[in-house]
Amino acid sequence: MTSIPARRRPADLLVLGTLLTGAVVVLVCFRQSGGAMPAVLALSVLSVAEWAVVLMALRRADRITAEIARRQIGYEHTAAALALDLRDELALLHRELARVAAQTAIAASAPRVG
């Protein structure tokens, strides 16, 4: 799990700015109007909370996508290394098979004693 960076990200600043702006707007509206203020306040809070959740989900999706990409790159490197190892092993087996075939041909063509 990665740690949360100490500095603020632009999305965090956007959420903070939205919350502060919403608070100022609500305070100004609260002083100017009387009766409809609780409904406006509730809708404002829900709207800000919704945007905060959307931004957090987007940030999480970005982190997950980056992690998947890093793992995919790691898998590709591992697969390439395994393919090279397999190629080397097959070349070694081919040489050994040629050596055994040559020895078998020599042994088959040698005169038998006895």
C-alpha positions in Angstrom: 0.0 0.0 0.0 1.4 3.4 -0.9 1.5 6.2 1.7 -0.4 9.5 1.2 2.0 12.2 0.0 2.6 15.1 2.3 1.9 17.8 -0.3 -1.6 18.5 -1.5 -2.7 17.3 -4.9 -4.7 19.6 -7.2 -7.8 17.5 -6.7 -7.5 18.0 -2.9 -7.1 21.7 -3.4 -10.2 21.7 -5.7 -12.3 19.9 -3.1 -11.1 22.3 -0.3 -11.8 25.3 -2.5 -15.2 24.0 -3.4 -16.0 23.4 0.3 -14.9 26.9 1.3 -16.7 28.5 -1.6 -19.9 26.6 -0.7 -19.6 27.6 2.9 -19.3 31.3 2.0 -22.2 31.1 -0.4 -24.3 29.3 2.2 -23.5 31.9 4.8 -24.3 34.8 2.5 -27.6 33.1 1.4 -28.5 32.3 5.0 -28.2 36.0 6.0 -30.3 37.1 3.0 -33.1 34.5 3.0 -34.8 32.9 5.9 -37.2 30.0 5.3 -35.7 28.0 2.4 -32.2 28.0 3.7 -32.2 24.4 5.3 -33.1 22.9 1.9 -30.5 24.9 0.1 -27.9 24.0 2.7 -28.7 20.3 2.5 -28.6 20.3 -1.3 -25.3 22.3 -1.3 -23.7 19.8 1.2 -24.9 16.8 -0.9 -23.5 18.4 -4.1 -20.1 19.1 -2.6 -20.0 15.6 -1.0 -20.9 14.1 -4.4 -18.0 15.9 -6.1 -15.6 14.9 -3.4 -16.6 11.3 -3.8 -16.2 11.5 -7.6 -12.8 13.0 -7.3 -11.6 10.4 -4.8 -12.9 7.6 -7.1 -11.1 9.1 -10.1 -7.9 9.4 -8.1 -8.2 5.8 -6.9 -8.9 4.6 -10.5 -5.7 6.4 -11.6 -3.7 4.7 -8.9 -5.1 1.3 -9.8 -4.5 1.9 -13.5 -0.9 2.9 -12.8 -0.3 -0.2 -10.6 -1.7 -2.5 -13.3 0.5 -0.9 -15.9 3.6 -1.3 -13.6 2.7 -5.0 -13.0 2.1 -5.6 -16.7 5.5 -4.2 -17.5 7.0 -6.4 -14.9 5.2 -9.5 -16.3 6.4 -8.6 -19.8 10.0 -8.4 -18.6 9.7 -11.7 -16.8 8.1 -13.3 -19.8 11.0 -12.0 -22.0 13.6 -13.4 -19.6 11.9 -16.7 -19.4 11.7 -16.9 -23.2 15.4 -16.2 -23.5 16.1 -18.9 -20.9 13.9 -21.4 -22.7 15.7 -20.6 -26.0 19.0 -21.2 -24.4 17.8 -24.5 -22.9 16.5 -25.7 -26.2 19.8 -24.8 -27.9 21.6 -26.8 -25.2 19.2 -29.8 -25.7 19.7 -29.6 -29.5 23.5 -29.7 -29.1 23.3 -32.6 -26.7 20.9 -34.5 -29.0 23.3 -34.0 -31.9 26.2 -35.2 -29.8 24.3 -38.3 -28.7 23.2 -39.0 -32.3 26.8 -38.7 -33.5 28.0 -41.1 -30.8 25.2 -43.5 -31.7 26.2 -43.4 -35.3 29.8 -44.0 -34.4 28.9 -46.9 -32.2 26.6 -48.4 -34.8 29.2 -48.3 -37.5 32.1 -49.7 -35.4 33.1 -53.3 -36.1 32.0 -55.8 -33.5 34.6 -57.8 -31.8 33.9 -61.4 -31.0 
